[in-house]
């Protein structure tokens, strides 16, 4: 069963190139993580993180379109999902929007919707502060 979550769109006073460079550097995600992050570890083109009360998740850099899109995806085949950052130029600034898409069974979907919504909202709030 498909789960699609979207963040609000934020505007930052940085160029799309600066935002793309920041978001395509995986080590920068550590400063975007929620305060409840108990683990954050970089491993080449992926990173592992764990939030309090949640299992560890490994995200892999799946696709980039310079200055426009960054797609992170689950490293595991057990959970299939992507987190896409979309960047648009707007009058010398950048508009950023996050989209989460995943396939979960109905029980899992019910369990993860609220924490994932909170997670992407925290990410976008912290992106707004960069």
Secondary structure, DSSP 8 states (H G I E B T S, - for coil): -EEEEE---EEESS-HHHHHHHHTSGGGGGGTS-TTEEEEEEETTEEEEEETTS--EEEEEEEEETTTEEEEEESSSSSEEEEEEEEEEETTEEEEEEEEEEE--HHHHHHHHHHHHHHHHHHHHHHHT-
